[in-house]
Structures are given as structure tokens and as C-alpha cells.
Amino acid sequence: MLQKNYSRAVIGRSYLSFLYGIELLREKNSVLVLDDERLEYGDLFSYALTDLDIAFFETWGEDRSIQCLTSIRDYVAPKPYTLVIGGRYLRLGSDCWSNLRELYRKFPEFFPFENFFTDEGLKDQFMSDYQEMTRRLGVNGFRFKGLENSTIDFLLGQSPELFKDAYHLFNNAIKKNKKESWPFLYFSRSLFHKRLSSSFSNVELFHFFLCLLSPHYILDESKLSEELSQVFMEKGGHFKKTQVREWKFYKSLPWSMELASYEGIIHPHKISFLGSSPQGLPLKINHSWRRFRSFHFEVQCQDHRLSKLKDEWFFWSELKNMATDIPMWRFEVGEEKITGQILYREKSGSKLKFFHQYLNKKISAGLEEWMPDITQKCGNIHFSSGKEVYLDQSSIFKTQALPRLKEVKLYDYSSPFLRSRLKNVSYFGPLKGCPLGLFGQLLELRDHSKQA
């Protein structure tokens, strides 16, 4: 049975919502998590997990006695992937040494690591140093560091000499080949940083390099959410699957929320929204950047060549597509079908059906380049709107030294005549800039719960 009054209502169900709720409970808050399907992350933070993220989760579980986080590896699966850019295929996501070798083989101008492969004894040392470093960064990141005080000096100070040598070679090559490296960084970083940007800080470049070397994982988000919801409720939190039918604010502060369930009206002191972008909620999130929306697609395909690539992931772009309306897309080979996600720059008044013909042409051409004559064996491409958004920072060429979250303003749009900026209402998601991707989001949720 729900209460009438709560310290905080958290809207949007995900494993991140329950993590945030558990932390709020530790600070003596009464917390209600609402599963309102109009606010979701989609798969934004359930794929592209790295060893650093895993170490952070494990430390969270150890320090809070949350078994499912301590055993987070039981909820993830390895998922190697292939980046395709400018006709070059870069297969990553296995162990760190194999990734290091692949980066050197395919992009030696950015990854000049030839000296690493002249001494066979370096392999075991490098892999051992990498494991030790990611564990150390995960532990110290959770226990001591916040997002906005993570400096490059701190990160390098945690790094063994071999890894520092590799990073400095990469960093120097990027600076030396700035014009040539820009498309690679713009495209590849989106997988981990959840935005497409022309600029980066030293901290972001270090994090990106660490991500490239890491094994790649996808998370069983549904299973982990279920486990965390049980922990959340055992610790005194309340959870309800229902929509917010109506809300009222007094002097821009939360006053009441009417739920679509029989509980009716509740009174939260503060409200937090966790998700990608609200769909159908009377909420406006103002930010200064443009954004890309995600469209999902599926096409049935009877080509025998696909059987050898089943469950393979491809992230696709062309040099001419960088910073355009369709900069990249990813797809996965399934059982006689191909499914994927394509990013399209959001424009005022745009609807999915307006782009069907153009997207069909774009995807068909890409599939033909990937596997000649495959479209002859494929049916029609079916599209649906995705939940994910990525910030479009294509025209921003300078960034701050430290990763900082973008301030966003939230407005009540429940009345056509009222546009008031809200107080005691917060938002967590990619529209804040999301520096360092999932790792940055975890740091923000941990830190914000202490301020609640």
C-alpha cells in the first residue's frame, strides 16, 4: 500500500532508478519509484559496458551489501563488435591485448604500438596491469571520486607504466593527426559516450581509450532490474507500475501527483525523472544542444551467408556521413533477419514516416556495401521509433578540461497557458551531456543521492 507523502518520487523504471532509490533510502528518504513507460532509457545504458563499469558495479555491491551488483558478471554477456568506417573493419570487444593488436593493425596512424609486439613477454604484463588498473579505477571512482573532479592526472596516477606508455602514444598520434583522426573519434566515441561530438577533453580521451581496450558486454537489464527492485523494496522503498495522470505544482514546487492506479493522489516533496526523453509527459526539458533520435529497423533476409554472422554486431558509418543528418547506424544479424538502430538528427515537426523512403535507401545501400547482393534476398524494411537520444555536438570544437554535466531546465507543460520552470525537480539522462557515458551516469546518481 502506498503512502500519501514521499520525500521523493522517481519516475522511470530501470536498474538505474532502483540503484538511485536504494541510495536515497540510505539518506533516510521515503522513496516511490513509478514505472511510467513514457519515460525510458531504451537500450542506451544496457549495452557497451566495459570492465571499468563492471568494477564500479562490483564495488557498489560490496560496499552496500547488494549481492546482484557484487555478482554483476552473472548479468552480463560478452559481445564483440565491429566498427566499420571508411571501408576499414575494426573488430573489438575481446581481451585487451587482442584489442590493442587490432587497433594497431587497422589504424596504425592513431595507434602506433609496433614496439609492444616485438617483445612477447609484454602480453602477460600488459593484461595483468590492465586488470589491476580497471579494478583500481572502479574502486576509487566509487569511493572517492566525483564526475567533475576526475582529472587526467588522477587517472594517469592510477595507471601502470605500460598502460601509460600506450595512452601517451595514442594521445600524441591523435594530436599529430588531428584532422584525420576527427571522423574516427566522432563515430567511435558515440558507442561509449552516448553523444556525437567534435570536441573532447583529456579525461574523455583517456576514458575512450580504456573503453576501446576493454572487453565489450551487454547487460540483461530486465533481470538486474527485477533483482534490484526486490532489494529496493526490502529496504523500505515503494514501487508501482502506473502512469502519472496529472500533477500540480505550487509556486513551481511539487504539490501533488495523481496516479492512474487506485491509490490516487500522492504528495512528493521532490521529483526525479530518469530516462532518455519524455514521450507524452507534460514535461519540457530545455537544453542548448540539438539531438539525434533513434529509429529501430528490422528486415527479414533469407541469405545463407548470414548464418556465419549470427549475433554479430556492426557499427557502420562512412567518412562522408560524419556530422550529417544520418551519421551512423548499428545492426545485428539474427535468425534470418537483420535488426538495428539508426540515428537521425531531430528537426522541428519531423515524424518517422517522413523519412521512410530516405532511410530505406540509406540502409539498403549500406547493406549492399557490407554484403553484395544481399538486398535481393531481403524483404521490406520495417521501422519503429526508438527510446534513445544522443546529443548532437557536431559543431562544438572546444570543451572544458573536466567533464561537466550540462545544466537543463525543466518546465511544467500540463497547462497550455502555464510555462513555469520547476524547482525540486531533477532529470538524469543523456540530455545533460552525459560525459563518460554510463560511467558518468553512475557517478552522477551516486553523488546526487547524497544531496537529496
C-alpha positions in Angstrom: 0.0 0.0 0.0 1.4 3.4 -1.0 1.8 6.3 1.4 0.3 9.7 0.8 3.6 11.6 1.3 7.1 10.8 0.0 10.4 12.6 0.2 11.0 11.8 -3.5 9.1 10.2 -6.4 11.4 8.7 -9.0 9.7 8.4 -12.4 11.0 5.9 -15.0 11.7 2.2 -14.3 15.2 0.9 -14.9 18.1 -0.7 -13.0 19.4 2.9 -12.6 16.2 4.0 -11.0 16.4 1.3 -8.3 20.1 2.0 -7.7 19.3 5.6 -7.2 16.3 4.7 -5.0 18.4 2.5 -2.8 21.0 5.3 -2.3 18.2 7.7 -1.4 16.9 5.3 1.2 20.3 5.3 2.8 20.0 9.0 3.3 16.7 8.5 5.2 14.4 9.5 2.4 11.0 7.9 1.7 11.1 6.9 -2.0 8.5 5.8 -4.5 9.6 4.5 -7.9 7.0 4.7 -10.7 7.1 2.6 -13.8 5.7 5.1 -16.3 6.6 3.6 -19.7 6.5 7.1 -21.3 10.0 7.7 -19.7 12.6 5.0 -20.6 16.2 4.8 -21.4 15.7 2.2 -24.1 18.9 0.3 -24.5 21.1 3.4 -24.0 22.8 2.1 -20.9 22.4 -1.6 -21.2 25.0 -2.2 -23.9 28.5 -1.0 -24.3 29.5 -1.9 -20.7 33.2 -2.1 -20.0 35.5 -3.6 -17.4 35.6 -0.2 -15.7 31.8 -0.2 -15.4 31.8 -3.8 -14.1 34.4 -2.8 -11.4 32.3 0.2 -10.4 29.2 -2.0 -10.0 31.1 -4.6 -8.0 32.4 -2.0 -5.6 28.9 -0.6 -5.2 27.7 -4.1 -4.4 30.5 -4.8 -1.9 30.1 -1.5 -0.1 26.3 -1.7 0.1 25.9 -5.5 0.5 23.9 -5.8 -2.7 24.5 -9.3 -3.9 23.3 -8.8 -7.5 25.8 -6.0 -8.0 28.7 -8.0 -6.4 27.8 -10.7 -8.9 27.2 -8.3 -11.8 29.1 -10.6 -14.2 26.2 -13.1 -13.9 24.0 -10.4 -15.5 26.3 -9.5 -18.5 27.3 -11.3 -21.6 30.4 -10.8 -23.8 29.5 -9.1 -27.1 32.4 -8.4 -29.5 31.5 -5.8 -32.2 32.9 -4.5 -35.4 33.3 -0.8 -36.2 33.1 -0.1 -39.9 34.4 3.3 -41.1 35.9 4.4 -44.4 35.9 0.8 -45.6 38.0 -0.4 -42.7 36.7 -3.1 -40.4 37.8 -2.9 -36.8 36.7 -5.9 -34.7 36.9 -5.2 -30.9 35.4 -6.2 -27.7 37.6 -9.2 -26.8 40.5 -9.2 -24.4 42.6 -6.0 -24.0 45.7 -7.4 -25.8 43.7 -8.6 -28.8 42.0 -5.2 -29.0 45.4 -3.4 -28.7 46.7 -5.5 -31.6 43.6 -4.9 -33.7 43.8 -1.2 -33.2 47.4 -1.2 -34.3 46.7 -3.4 -37.4 43.7 -1.4 -38.7 44.6 2.2 -37.6 48.4 2.4 -37.1 48.3 6.1 -37.7 46.3 6.6 -34.5 47.6 3.6 -32.5 51.4 3.3 -33.2 52.0 0.3 -31.0 54.6 -1.7 -33.0 57.1 -1.8 -30.1 54.5 -3.6 -27.9 54.6 -6.6 -30.2 58.4 -7.1 -30.5 58.6 -8.5 -27.0 56.4 -11.5 -26.4 56.8 -11.0 -22.6 54.8 -7.8 -22.7 51.5 -9.5 -23.3 51.0 -11.1 -19.9 52.3 -8.0 -18.1 50.0 -5.7 -20.1 46.9 -7.8 -19.5 47.7 -8.1 -15.8 48.3 -4.3 -15.5 45.1 -3.6 -17.3 43.0 -5.8 -15.0 44.6 -4.2 -11.9 44.1 -0.7 -13.2 40.4 -1.1 -14.1 39.7 -2.6 -10.7 41.6 0.2 -9.0 39.7 2.9 -11.0 36.4 1.3 -10.3 37.0 1.1 -6.6 38.5 4.6 -6.2 35.8 6.0 -8.6 33.0 4.8 -6.4 34.5 5.5 -3.0 36.4 8.7 -3.6 35.9 10.5 -6.9 33.0 12.5 -8.4 32.4 13.1 -12.0 33.5 16.7 -12.0 36.8 16.2 -10.1 38.1 13.3 -12.2 41.3 14.8 -13.6 43.7 13.3 -16.2 46.5 13.5 -13.5 44.4 11.3 -11.2 43.7 8.8 -14.0 47.3 8.6 -15.1 48.4 8.3 -11.5 46.3 5.1 -11.2 47.8 3.7 -14.4 50.7 1.2 -14.6 53.7 2.3 -16.8 52.8 0.1 -19.7 49.3 1.4 -20.0 50.5 5.0 -19.6 53.0 4.4 -22.4 50.2 3.1 -24.7 47.9 6.0 -23.9 50.6 8.6 -24.5 51.4 7.1 -27.9 47.7 7.2 -28.7 47.3 10.8 -27.4 50.3 12.1 -29.3 49.2 10.4 -32.5 45.7 11.9 -32.2 47.1 15.4 -31.7 49.6 14.9 -34.6 46.9 13.7 -36.9 44.1 15.9 -35.7 42.3 16.4 -39.0 42.5 12.7 -39.9 41.5 11.4 -36.5 38.4 13.5 -36.1 36.0 11.2 -38.0 37.2 8.2 -36.1 36.7 9.8 -32.7 33.4 11.3 -33.7 32.0 8.0 -34.7 33.6 5.6 -32.3 33.1 7.6 -29.1 29.3 7.6 -29.6 29.2 3.9 -28.6 30.5 4.8 -25.1 29.8 8.5 -24.5 26.3 8.5 -25.9 26.8 11.7 -27.9 28.4 12.7 -31.2 30.9 15.4 -30.5 33.7 17.1 -32.4 35.5 18.0 -29.1 36.9 16.1 -26.2 38.8 16.7 -23.0 41.9 14.7 -21.9 39.7 12.8 -19.4 37.2 11.8 -22.1 40.1 10.7 -24.4 41.6 8.6 -21.6 38.2 7.0 -20.9 37.6 6.3 -24.6 41.0 4.6 -24.9 40.2 2.5 -21.9 36.8 1.6 -23.4 38.4 0.5 -26.7 40.8 -1.8 -24.9 38.0 -3.3 -22.7 36.0 -6.4 -23.5 32.5 -5.3 -24.5 29.4 -6.5 -22.6 25.7 -6.2 -22.9 23.5 -6.2 -19.7 20.4 -8.3 -19.0 18.7 -5.1 -17.9 15.3 -6.8 -17.2 16.9 -9.4 -14.9 19.0 -6.9 -13.0 16.1 -4.5 -12.6 14.0 -7.3 -11.1 16.7 -8.2 -8.6 17.3 -4.5 -7.6 13.6 -3.8 -7.3 13.5 -6.6 -4.6 16.4 -5.1 -2.8 14.8 -1.6 -3.0 11.5 -2.8 -1.5 13.2 -4.9 1.2 15.0 -1.7 2.3 11.7 0.2 2.6 11.2 1.6 -0.9 7.8 1.5 -2.7 7.4 0.6 -6.3 4.3 0.9 -8.6 3.7 0.2 -12.2 1.4 3.1 -13.3 1.3 6.3 -15.2 1.2 9.8 -13.8 -2.2 11.0 -14.8 -1.8 14.6 -13.6 0.5 16.7 -11.4 0.1 20.0 -9.7 2.8 22.5 -8.6 2.6 25.4 -6.2 5.0 28.2 -6.7 6.9 25.9 -9.1 7.3 23.3 -6.3 5.8 19.8 -6.4 2.4 19.7 -4.7 0.6 16.5 -5.8 0.6 13.7 -8.3 -2.4 11.8 -9.4 -1.7 8.2 -10.3 -3.6 6.2 -12.9 -3.9 3.4 -10.3 -6.4 3.2 -7.5 -4.0 4.9 -5.0 -5.0 8.2 -6.5 -3.1 11.3 -5.2 0.3 11.3 -3.5 2.4 14.2 -2.4 6.1 14.1 -3.2 8.5 16.7 -1.8 10.8 16.2 -4.8 10.6 14.5 -8.1 13.3 12.9 -10.2 12.9 11.8 -13.9 15.2 9.0 -15.1 15.1 8.3 -18.8 16.1 9.4 -22.2 13.4 11.8 -23.4 9.8 12.1 -22.1 7.2 10.9 -24.5 3.7 12.1 -23.8 4.5 13.5 -20.3 3.6 17.2 -19.7 7.3 17.9 -19.1 9.7 20.1 -21.1 13.5 19.6 -20.8 15.3 22.6 -22.1 18.9 22.3 -23.2 21.1 24.2 -25.6 22.1 21.4 -28.0 20.5 19.7 -30.9 20.0 15.9 -30.7 19.8 12.7 -32.7 16.8 10.5 -32.2 16.9 6.7 -32.7 14.9 4.8 -35.2 14.8 1.0 -35.0 14.5 -1.2 -38.1 14.1 -4.8 -38.9 14.3 -6.7 -42.2 13.7 -10.4 -43.0 16.5 -11.9 -45.0 16.9 -15.4 -46.5 20.7 -15.3 -47.3 22.7 -18.3 -46.2 25.7 -16.1 -45.6 24.1 -14.6 -42.5 24.3 -17.9 -40.6 28.0 -17.4 -40.1 27.4 -14.0 -38.7 24.6 -14.7 -36.3 24.6 -12.4 -33.3 27.4 -10.3 -34.7 27.2 -6.5 -34.1 28.2 -3.9 -36.6 28.5 -0.2 -36.1 28.5 1.5 -39.5 29.5 4.9 -40.9 31.1 6.5 -43.9 33.5 9.4 -43.8 31.1 11.5 -45.9 28.4 10.9 -43.2 30.2 12.5 -40.3 28.2 15.3 -38.8 25.3 14.9 -41.3 21.7 14.1 -40.6 22.4 10.3 -40.5 25.9 10.0 -39.1 25.9 6.3 -38.1 23.8 3.1 -37.5 24.3 -0.2 -35.9 22.8 -3.6 -36.8 22.8 -7.2 -35.5 22.5 -10.4 -37.5 19.7 -12.6 -36.2 18.0 -15.8 -37.3 17.1 -14.9 -41.0 16.8 -11.3 -40.1 18.8 -8.1 -39.5 17.8 -5.7 -36.8 19.3 -2.3 -36.0 19.2 1.3 -34.9 19.8 4.3 -37.0 20.4 7.9 -35.7 18.7 10.8 -37.4 19.2 14.4 -36.5 15.9 15.7 -35.0 14.2 18.5 -36.8 11.2 20.6 -35.9 7.9 18.9 -36.8 9.7 15.8 -38.1 8.0 12.4 -38.0 9.3 8.9 -38.7 7.0 8.4 -41.7 8.6 11.4 -43.4 12.0 9.6 -43.6 10.9 6.1 -44.6 12.0 6.4 -48.2 15.3 8.1 -47.4 16.1 5.6 -44.6 15.2 2.7 -46.9 17.6 3.9 -49.5 20.4 4.6 -47.0 20.1 1.2 -45.2 19.8 -0.7 -48.4 22.9 0.9 -49.9 24.9 0.2 -46.6 23.8 -3.4 -46.6 24.9 -3.8 -50.2 28.3 -2.4 -49.4 28.6 -4.7 -46.4 27.4 -7.8 -48.3 27.0 -7.6 -52.1 23.6 -8.7 -53.5 22.1 -9.2 -50.0 19.1 -6.9 -50.7 17.9 -9.3 -53.4 17.2 -11.8 -50.6 15.6 -9.3 -48.2 12.1 -8.1 -47.6 10.7 -4.7 -46.8 12.4 -2.7 -44.0 10.1 -2.0 -41.1 10.8 1.0 -38.8 9.7 2.0 -35.3 10.6 4.9 -33.0 13.3 4.2 -30.5 13.6 5.4 -26.9 17.2 6.6 -27.2 18.5 10.1 -27.9 22.1 11.2 -28.5 23.3 14.8 -28.2 24.4 16.4 -31.4 27.6 18.4 -30.6 28.9 18.3 -34.1 29.7 22.0 -34.2 31.3 22.3 -30.8 35.1 22.4 -31.2 36.1 23.3 -27.7 35.4 21.5 -24.4 36.3 22.1 -20.8 39.2 20.3 -19.2 37.0 18.5 -16.7 33.9 16.5 -17.7 30.9 18.6 -16.7 27.2 17.9 -16.8 25.1 20.4 -18.8 22.5 22.3 -16.8 19.0 21.6 -18.0 15.8 23.4 -17.2 12.5 21.6 -16.5 9.1 23.2 -17.2 5.6 22.2 -16.4 3.6 21.9 -19.7 0.4 20.5 -18.1 -1.5 23.7 -18.8 -1.4 25.4 -22.2 -1.2 28.8 -20.5 1.5 27.9 -17.9 5.2 27.6 -18.7 6.9 27.6 -15.3 10.4 26.5 -14.5 10.2 23.8 -11.9 12.1 23.6 -8.5 12.9 20.4 -6.6 12.6 18.6 -9.9 15.6 16.9 -11.4 16.4 14.9 -14.6 19.0 12.2 -15.2 19.7 11.2 -18.7 21.6 11.9 -21.9 20.2 15.4 -22.4 22.5 16.6 -19.7 25.5 15.9 -21.9 26.3 12.5 -20.3 30.1 12.8 -20.2 31.8 9.4 -19.9 28.5 7.7 -20.8 27.3 5.0 -18.4 30.3 5.5 -16.0 29.4 9.2 -15.7 25.7 8.5 -15.2 26.6 6.1 -12.3 28.8 8.8 -10.7 26.1 11.4 -11.0 23.4 9.2 -9.4 25.7 8.2 -6.6 26.6 11.9 -5.9 23.1 13.3 -6.3 21.6 10.9 -3.7 23.8 12.4 -1.0 22.5 15.9 -1.8 18.8 14.9 -1.7 
